[in-house]
Amino acid sequence: MEEERFFVYLIQYYFIALGVMVGGSLIGSIGAFAVGDAPLTYMGQLAKRLRIWAIVAAIGGTFDAITNFEKGLFEGSTMDIVKQIMLIISAMGGVQTALLILEWLIQEEIT
């Protein structure tokens, strides 16, 4: 992964995780509304459950991450481990931003 491409991935992973959280919660709340449940309450519940899946979707599945960690550990490429950790942190930042946006929208804390 080149340096320029790495920063592109950082930004992409952030926004992919953000999009999975916001989009999944909003669309899921429409489904809750359709069946007569409280959509804003359900949006908060969905946001809690989508956290890990947003990160996994952003990093493209867990096998790529495991492969990069393995390469870093067994081939002595510590830079690959650092880059993979930074990509995961970027996706986690997207999730946290989405949670903040959703908390503003539903006016309650999502824990």
N, C-alpha and C positions, 0 to 999 in steps of 0.2 A: 504494500500500500504506500503510495507516494505521499509526501507531506501535504500537497494541495488536495489530493483526493481524501485524505484523512479528515481534513477540516470540513469538506463537503459532507462526509459521512456523519460527522458530529452534528451538523445542522439538520441533516435529514432524519437521523435517529430521534432527535429532540422533537421534531414536528410530527413524525410518524406516531410516536407515543402520545403526544398531545391530541392528535386527531383520533386515535383509537379510543382514548378516554372520553373526549367530548362527544364525538360522533356516536359511539356505542351507548353512552348514557342518555343522550338526547333521543336517539331513535328507540332505545329500549323504553324510555318513559312514554313515548307515543303508544307503544304496545300496552303499557300499563293503563293508560287512559282508555284505550279501546276496550279493555276488559273490565273497566270500572274501578281500578285501583287508583290510589293517589299518585299522580305522576311525579311530583317533586320529591316525595318521600322515596319512591322507587328509584328515582335518578340517583339519590345519595347511596342507596343500597347497591345499585349497579356499579357506581364509581368505586366503591370499596372492593367489589369482586373483580373488576377489570384491571386493577393495578398491575399485577404480575403479568397478565396477558398482554397488556400494552407494551411492557418492556420486552417480552419475548417476541412480539410481533415486530418491534422496532429493530431488534438485533437480528432478525431473520431466522429465528429458531435457535434452539440451544446447541445444535451440533457444530455450527460454525464457531461459536464462542468456545466450546470445549476443544475443538481442533486448534484454535489459536492459543489457548492456554497450554495445551499439550506441546505444541511447537515451541512455545516460550520456555517451558520447563525442561523438556528433554533435548532440545537443540540449542539451548543456551541463549535464546533470543528474548531477553527480558523486555526489549522495547515492544514486542508483540503483546506481552502481558499488560504492559502499561497502557498501550493503545486500546486494548479490549476493555480494560477497566474504565478508561475514559469514555468509551462509547456507551458502556452500560450506565455510567453516571449521567451522561447526556440524556439517555432515554429516561432515567429516573427524574431528571429535571423537567422533562416534558410532562411526565405523570404528575409531578407536584404542581406545575403551572396549571394543568387541567383541573386538578382538585381545587385550586384556588379560584379558578373561573367558575366552577360548578358550585362552590360554596357561596360565592357572590350571587349566583343565579337563584339558588334555592333558599338562601338566607338561613342556613344552619350548618354547623360544623360536621365535616365528614371525618370520622376517626377510623 
